Amino acid sequence: MNPEKAITISAAAHGIRSEQICPRALGIIKKLQHAGFEAYLVGGCVRDLLLDHTPKDFDIATSAHPEQVRKLFPSCRLIGRRFRLAHVHFGRDYLEVATFRAPHQDGKGGQVNAQGRITHDNVYGTLVEDAWRRDFTINALYYDPLHDEIKDFVGGLADLAKRQICMIGDVEQRYREDPVRMMRALRFSAKLDCAIDGETESLILPMAALLNDVAPARLFDEMLKLLHSGYGWQSFQYLDEYQLLDHLLPLTTDSLEQDPDGRFQRLLELALQNTDRRLAQGKSVMPPFLYAVLLWDKVQHYSAEAQQDGYPEMQALQLAATEVLRQQVKHTAIPRRFSNITRDIWSLQKRFSTRELKRVTALFENIRFRAAYDFLCLRAEAGEPVAEDAEWWTTFQDVDPEQRAAMCSKTSKRRRRKKRGPHKNSSQSNVG
């Protein structure tokens, strides 16, 4: 197709309704256009509107440079070095406004490293140039809500109709520029139920190792987008199938390869399917919980080794947690505010076997109790030998305080009798 000519789709053809548009995004676009700049909704929000999905974000592309956007909006903050963006804030919320980019080039504002990966990308351009430098055709659609029309320079509308994900430009070069595009292709395939077209698909596996050069902090963000997309289980299976998992979660890959009874895979499946259901119901999900599941098998393995070396059970678990997290952050960073919660979820698992009232009460009142209890139930459902504990704690939460105390006291007496029994018998034997 002519790279300079856009297919323009009017309101009668595209079917997007004004009430589907975020009023704040509409206000930003109006102000930019009234100031003499071009401004459009772009990317995933346009794609989702055309599919009659509810967009998660409403991103805006404009001919205004970041500093010009900041002058128009007092609440605007500029972020990013590699890719300069404007965030227009509304209290704690914000909308992202990006300046049209030109095809990448070395020089002021744009640089690539020896592997071809973009390290700086602030080369501003025109609407047409911006369309052709985006990643996938279905993400390069521009919607002008004031004139109620869509512009398509790259064949995105046709690919969306065919339900296929197709890279814009030379696929190998685009993956080298930003290896995270491989993860994005798999995420969109899972989320939109689209096939990945031609080389966009066939080059993922042979180029997967490029992810090793991406900053761990960025990979952490992309992993959350992928596994918290509402289609996490399918996305995870794609990561495994295309061997991206080896470079993102090597400990998890190793656990899956050494999982003779399939118990760990079952735990992953249950956890990710549960996450998908919660997101579909509009409920919140916790990144620390996700990582607690993904790395649990290795924590158990290292903890068992430490106990064999003579460490007490709880100390062994803490040592194992430290080692597993140390290895994992080399690949995908885990912010401390998350890893500390992950540690808590792991360490509380051992305390679910207690039945002494004081300890039970302390555990029940622990701020991490709910997450740790949910993790316990998943372990039980996956086949780990903790079903009795999970059932006991489920009952404990459903009864009144007096019944809770009775559950603990009965269990404690029974356990004390068992402990005293052998001692009495031994004493009688000695007396005789």
KAHU-V952465 format. One record per backbone hydrogen bond with DSSP energy under -1.0 kcal/mol. NH is the residue of the N-H (numbers start at 1). CO is the residue of the C=O. E is the energy in kcal/mol with one decimal. If there is no record, write none. Layout:
nh co e
NH CO E
NH CO E
This chain:
nh co e
5 2 -1.2
7 152 -3.0
9 150 -2.6
13 10 -1.2
14 10 -2.1
15 11 -1.8
20 17 -1.8
21 18 -1.6
26 22 -2.3
27 23 -2.2
28 24 -2.0
29 25 -2.4
30 26 -2.4
31 27 -2.1
32 28 -2.4
33 29 -2.7
34 30 -2.6
35 31 -1.1
36 33 -1.5
37 32 -2.4
40 61 -2.5
41 143 -2.8
42 59 -2.0
43 141 -1.1
47 43 -2.1
48 44 -2.8
49 45 -2.2
50 46 -2.1
51 47 -1.3
52 49 -1.1
53 48 -3.5
60 96 -2.3
61 40 -2.5
62 98 -2.3
63 38 -1.8
69 65 -2.2
70 66 -2.2
71 67 -1.4
72 68 -1.2
73 69 -1.6
76 73 -2.1
77 87 -2.5
79 85 -2.4
85 79 -2.5
86 97 -2.4
87 77 -3.0
88 95 -2.6
89 75 -1.3
90 93 -3.8
93 90 -1.8
95 88 -2.1
97 86 -3.3
98 60 -3.0
100 62 -2.7
102 123 -3.2
107 110 -1.0
110 107 -1.8
111 120 -2.0
113 117 -2.3
116 113 -1.9
118 177 -2.2
119 111 -2.7
120 111 -1.5
121 82 -3.1
122 109 -4.5
125 100 -2.0
130 126 -2.5
131 127 -2.1
132 128 -1.8
133 129 -1.0
137 166 -2.4
139 136 -1.7
140 137 -1.6
142 151 -2.2
143 41 -2.8
144 149 -2.8
148 144 -1.2
149 144 -1.4
150 9 -2.5
151 142 -2.9
152 7 -1.9
159 155 -2.0
160 156 -2.4
161 157 -2.0
162 158 -1.7
164 159 -2.3
165 195 -2.7
168 135 -3.0
174 170 -2.3
175 171 -2.3
176 172 -2.2
177 173 -2.4
178 174 -1.6
181 178 -2.0
182 179 -2.0
184 180 -2.1
185 181 -2.2
186 182 -1.6
187 183 -2.4
188 184 -2.7
189 185 -1.9
190 186 -2.2
191 187 -2.9
192 188 -2.7
194 189 -1.0
195 163 -2.1
197 165 -2.8
200 197 -1.3
201 198 -1.3
202 198 -2.4
203 199 -2.0
204 201 -1.3
207 203 -1.2
208 205 -1.2
210 207 -1.8
211 208 -2.0
212 209 -1.9
213 210 -1.6
214 211 -1.6
219 215 -2.0
220 216 -2.1
221 217 -1.6
222 218 -2.3
223 219 -2.5
224 220 -2.1
225 221 -2.0
226 222 -2.1
227 223 -3.1
228 224 -2.2
235 231 -2.3
236 232 -2.7
237 233 -2.1
238 234 -1.9
239 235 -2.4
240 236 -2.1
241 237 -2.7
242 238 -2.6
243 240 -1.1
244 239 -1.7
245 239 -1.8
247 244 -1.3
249 245 -2.9
253 249 -2.3
254 250 -2.3
255 251 -2.1
256 252 -2.3
257 253 -2.0
258 254 -1.3
262 259 -1.4
266 262 -1.9
267 263 -1.9
268 264 -2.3
269 265 -2.6
270 266 -2.6
271 267 -2.4
272 268 -2.7
273 269 -2.4
274 270 -2.2
275 271 -2.1
276 272 -2.4
277 273 -2.1
278 274 -2.4
279 275 -2.3
280 276 -2.1
281 277 -1.6
282 279 -1.4
283 278 -3.0
290 286 -1.7
291 287 -2.1
292 288 -1.9
293 289 -1.7
294 290 -2.4
295 291 -1.8
299 295 -1.8
300 296 -2.4
301 297 -2.2
302 298 -2.9
303 299 -2.3
304 300 -2.3
305 301 -1.8
306 302 -2.1
307 303 -2.1
308 304 -1.8
309 305 -1.1
310 307 -1.7
311 306 -2.1
316 312 -2.9
317 313 -2.0
318 314 -2.1
319 315 -2.5
320 316 -2.3
321 317 -2.5
322 318 -2.2
323 319 -2.1
324 320 -2.7
325 321 -2.4
326 322 -2.1
327 323 -2.1
328 324 -2.3
329 325 -2.3
331 328 -2.4
332 328 -2.0
338 335 -1.6
339 335 -2.6
340 336 -2.5
342 338 -2.2
343 339 -2.3
344 340 -1.8
345 341 -2.4
346 342 -2.0
347 343 -3.0
348 344 -2.2
349 346 -1.2
352 349 -1.0
354 351 -1.3
360 356 -2.8
361 357 -2.7
362 358 -2.0
363 359 -2.3
364 360 -2.7
365 361 -1.8
366 363 -1.2
369 366 -2.1
372 368 -2.5
373 369 -3.2
374 370 -2.6
375 371 -2.0
376 372 -2.2
377 373 -2.5
378 374 -2.0
379 375 -2.2
380 376 -2.3
381 377 -2.4
382 378 -2.0
383 380 -1.1
384 379 -2.5
386 384 -2.5
390 386 -2.4
391 387 -2.5
392 388 -2.3
393 389 -2.5
394 390 -1.9
395 391 -2.3
396 392 -2.5
397 393 -1.6
404 400 -2.2
405 401 -2.4
406 402 -2.1
407 403 -2.5
408 404 -1.9
409 405 -2.8
410 406 -2.5
411 407 -1.5
412 408 -2.7
413 409 -2.6
414 410 -2.3
415 411 -2.4
416 412 -2.5
417 413 -2.6
418 414 -1.9
419 415 -1.8
420 416 -2.4
421 417 -2.2
424 420 -2.2
425 421 -2.2
426 422 -2.2
427 423 -2.1
428 424 -2.7
429 425 -2.2
430 426 -2.0
431 427 -2.4
432 428 -2.3
